[in-house]
Amino acid sequence: MQDILTIIQSVGFPIAVAIAMFVMLQNEQKAHREETEKLNETITDLKITFNSSITDQERSITEAINNNTLVIQKLLDKLEDAK
């Protein structure tokens, strides 16, 4: 605290306030940078999860379509045999 008072007495109040504002700005920019990095990591994780889910759903739908195609073909074969 004594150092702060000495700075204010020797260089004046406006310069001390400018220095304090500079330090606050630096801290704010650092916090913003960290938040942005965390947000980017979260977005990347969500993209990976979303793409994985879409791929799994595509695989399931393809399998269901293939199974339905086989069943329809078997039904058609039985209908032809019944003629």
Secondary structure, 3 states (H helix, E strand, C coil): CHHHHHHHHHHCHHHHHHHHHHHHHHHHHHHHHHHHHHHHHHHHHHHHHHHHHHHHHHHHHHHHHHHHHHHHHHHHHHHHHHC
